Amino acid sequence: MSERLTDPGYRRLSPVDLAAAAAGLALRGATADIVAAVRQFEISTPWSAAPLGRADNFPRAVAARLGQDPKRAILEVTGGQAPQRLVTEAAGEIAAGRADTALIVGAEAISTVAHWARAEGRPDFTEHAGGQIEDRGYGLDGLAPPALAAHGLLDPPGQYALFEHARRARLGLSHGDYRAAMGALFAPFTRVAAGHPHAAAPTIRTAEELITETPSNRMVADPYPRYLVSRDKVNQGAAVLLASVETARRLRVPPDRWVYLHGHADLRERDVLDRPDLSAYPAAVAAVRHALDLAGLDLGDLATIDLYSCFPIAVFAVCDGLGLPVTDPRGLTVTGGLPFFGGPGNDYALHAIVETVRRARRAPGTFGLVGANGGFLSKYSVGVYSTVPAPWRANGSATIQAGLDAVPAGPRPGPPGVETYTRKPGQDAVVVARGPDGRRFVTSTPEEGDLLMARFRDLPRPPAA
Ligand SMILES: CC(=O)SCCNC(=O)CCNC(=O)[C@H](O)C(C)(C)COP(=O)(O)OP(=O)(O)OC[C@H]1O[C@@H](n2cnc3c(N)ncnc32)[C@H](O)[C@@H]1OP(=O)(O)O
């Protein structure tokens, strides 16, 4: 479900409206034992605000619209991994016989809220549903490093920009060549978005257009102009219904609509400043590998792939680790990705799952993979979907996580110098550097990008702390 401000018949739908509309289509009269919801951005941090008001119990508010009173209502922690994590958890609950059906829902109306926040005659989205809720909290532990906070760099564009320049340094690319690579990665995404009925920005753009600064493609955080950044001004909702085979049969869901979860994994990366390599995402790579192993597949067996794409590095880092060419002819998105389809808060991957399921139904017997990223390349959840029947198999994420956590924290040993940096317009650059003692530190400098670049190549000493 989606609506744009410019749509004829625009209705100012709230997140509950959007989620309920999507959930109604998924349920088609079925009853959900569990309703598990993805958290809206407006309740994702202690400092978030909901200027139009909000539901006090989002999953139950959605259920109530559909005349349902589920046994369990869940509100998941913050993060873009949430949709896939919830699908995997719910599938396990059903396999264990603790539920017959589970509905996963999510929606954002960030565009509508931003538009009406200070306008006359604004709608009131306050809603009292009450009742039981398993609110899992923000789940933000480790996501706000004080050293970055001290330099005002807690926002996603700023932190992802650091990862991007770290990758540029690793590859030894000039600013221009790296920008060109980001444009080349995302230009095909714009073509997919242009063909998706729910895309927020369905405009085909060339690589050159994506990276050329213009008034509408203004610099957000070097190296990102706006077109390379997740687009949060969207109104989008999605829902996924899970059921056991017996229940699907009882509900008379036609068997050609049954799609099974073949592989899955949920892994977590170290806190940002403890990572050996700021350009890499080993937890995501391990999650994709493990989900494929569980499904008994190789990358080459997949018909569709959707890698979370809030910023280019989220795709690059997974492709780098897997050895998957970014030019893979299957494409790396089924929706158009977060800057073009839209980045509805924590909810994007639910849309990717819906589209993957649709494509699996259209091509029975094929397999599709969804990779869902949360935080600052912090949490990755993967699902592999197909119409081919598969038994439930628990994953081995805990064992793999222990292996990832055993890698020593902190930067790889190396000479002192700049590891990465970013700069927001009109501000000093924020620099992450390795000191003479091998420790990582964060500092700010008014120096220009070219001078910082020189530090990548010739690193006489770190900038003054
Ligand atoms: C794990 C993760 O997912 S991390 C990612 C988390 N997500 C984020 O951090 C979101 C990052 N993105 C953003 O913060 C914002 O998109 C920004 C800052 C990059 C740009 O936002 P803005 O400054 O509002 O951009 P701008 O005003 O240019 O508007 C962008 C587009 O939205 C439209 N728009 C702006 N305001 C509104 C509004 N209230 N309602 C509807 N559309 C709007 C504009 O018309 C423009 O559309 P166009 O592309 O067709 O020209």
The ligand as an SDF file (V2000), in Angstrom:
LIG
                    3D

 51 53  0  0  0  0  0  0  0  0999 V2000
   19.4330    0.9290    8.2060 C   0  0  0  0  0  0  0  0  0  0  0  0
   18.8850    2.1510    7.5110 C   0  0  0  0  0  0  0  0  0  0  0  0
   17.8530    2.0910    6.8670 O   0  0  0  0  0  0  0  0  0  0  0  0
   19.6840    3.6090    7.5780 S   0  0  0  0  0  0  0  0  0  0  0  0
   18.6870    4.7770    6.6850 C   0  0  0  0  0  0  0  0  0  0  0  0
   17.7180    5.4430    7.5570 C   0  0  0  0  0  0  0  0  0  0  0  0
   17.0820    6.5050    6.8140 N   0  0  0  0  0  0  0  0  0  0  0  0
   17.5380    7.7380    6.7970 C   0  0  0  0  0  0  0  0  0  0  0  0
   18.4810    8.0650    7.4650 O   0  0  0  0  0  0  0  0  0  0  0  0
   16.8230    8.7150    5.9120 C   0  0  0  0  0  0  0  0  0  0  0  0
   17.8270    9.5890    5.2450 C   0  0  0  0  0  0  0  0  0  0  0  0
   17.1700   10.5410    4.3890 N   0  0  0  0  0  0  0  0  0  0  0  0
   16.8180   11.7740    4.7900 C   0  0  0  0  0  0  0  0  0  0  0  0
   16.9960   12.1370    5.9430 O   0  0  0  0  0  0  0  0  0  0  0  0
   16.1990   12.6770    3.7830 C   0  0  0  0  0  0  0  0  0  0  0  0
   15.6660   11.9160    2.7270 O   0  0  0  0  0  0  0  0  0  0  0  0
   17.2290   13.6720    3.2110 C   0  0  0  0  0  0  0  0  0  0  0  0
   17.7340   14.5600    4.3410 C   0  0  0  0  0  0  0  0  0  0  0  0
   18.3690   12.9680    2.5540 C   0  0  0  0  0  0  0  0  0  0  0  0
   16.5410   14.5300    2.1660 C   0  0  0  0  0  0  0  0  0  0  0  0
   15.3290   14.9510    2.6750 O   0  0  0  0  0  0  0  0  0  0  0  0
   14.7340   16.3860    2.3330 P   0  0  0  0  0  0  0  0  0  0  0  0
   15.6960   17.4290    2.7830 O   0  0  0  0  0  0  0  0  0  0  0  0
   13.3590   16.4390    2.8310 O   0  0  0  0  0  0  0  0  0  0  0  0
   14.8130   16.3720    0.7760 O   0  0  0  0  0  0  0  0  0  0  0  0
   13.9710   17.2290   -0.1660 P   0  0  0  0  0  0  0  0  0  0  0  0
   13.3090   18.3440    0.5340 O   0  0  0  0  0  0  0  0  0  0  0  0
   14.8690   17.5480   -1.2740 O   0  0  0  0  0  0  0  0  0  0  0  0
   12.8410   16.2160   -0.6060 O   0  0  0  0  0  0  0  0  0  0  0  0
   13.1150   14.9670   -1.1450 C   0  0  0  0  0  0  0  0  0  0  0  0
   11.9520   14.5800   -2.0110 C   0  0  0  0  0  0  0  0  0  0  0  0
   10.8300   14.3970   -1.1760 O   0  0  0  0  0  0  0  0  0  0  0  0
    9.8330   15.3190   -1.5240 C   0  0  0  0  0  0  0  0  0  0  0  0
    9.3160   15.8600   -0.3050 N   0  0  0  0  0  0  0  0  0  0  0  0
    9.9200   16.6980    0.5500 C   0  0  0  0  0  0  0  0  0  0  0  0
    9.0990   16.9730    1.5630 N   0  0  0  0  0  0  0  0  0  0  0  0
    7.9890   16.2560    1.3510 C   0  0  0  0  0  0  0  0  0  0  0  0
    6.7960   16.0960    2.0430 C   0  0  0  0  0  0  0  0  0  0  0  0
    6.5230   16.7150    3.1760 N   0  0  0  0  0  0  0  0  0  0  0  0
    5.9040   15.2570    1.5300 N   0  0  0  0  0  0  0  0  0  0  0  0
    6.1170   14.6140    0.3710 C   0  0  0  0  0  0  0  0  0  0  0  0
    7.2040   14.7410   -0.3400 N   0  0  0  0  0  0  0  0  0  0  0  0
    8.1430   15.5540    0.1570 C   0  0  0  0  0  0  0  0  0  0  0  0
   10.4770   16.3820   -2.3390 C   0  0  0  0  0  0  0  0  0  0  0  0
    9.5310   16.9320   -3.2560 O   0  0  0  0  0  0  0  0  0  0  0  0
   11.5360   15.6200   -3.0480 C   0  0  0  0  0  0  0  0  0  0  0  0
   10.9400   14.9130   -4.1370 O   0  0  0  0  0  0  0  0  0  0  0  0
   11.6660   14.7640   -5.5760 P   0  0  0  0  0  0  0  0  0  0  0  0
   12.7710   13.7880   -5.3770 O   0  0  0  0  0  0  0  0  0  0  0  0
   10.5970   14.2320   -6.4460 O   0  0  0  0  0  0  0  0  0  0  0  0
   12.1670   16.1010   -5.9590 O   0  0  0  0  0  0  0  0  0  0  0  0
  1  2  1  0
  2  3  2  0
  2  4  1  0
  4  5  1  0
  5  6  1  0
  6  7  1  0
  7  8  1  0
  8  9  2  0
  8 10  1  0
 10 11  1  0
 11 12  1  0
 12 13  1  0
 13 14  2  0
 13 15  1  0
 15 16  1  0
 15 17  1  0
 17 18  1  0
 17 19  1  0
 17 20  1  0
 20 21  1  0
 21 22  1  0
 22 23  2  0
 22 24  1  0
 22 25  1  0
 25 26  1  0
 26 27  2  0
 26 28  1  0
 26 29  1  0
 29 30  1  0
 30 31  1  0
 31 32  1  0
 31 46  1  0
 32 33  1  0
 33 34  1  0
 33 44  1  0
 34 35  1  0
 34 43  1  0
 35 36  2  0
 36 37  1  0
 37 38  1  0
 37 43  2  0
 38 39  1  0
 38 40  2  0
 40 41  1  0
 41 42  2  0
 42 43  1  0
 44 45  1  0
 44 46  1  0
 46 47  1  0
 47 48  1  0
 48 49  2  0
 48 50  1  0
 48 51  1  0
M  END
$$$$
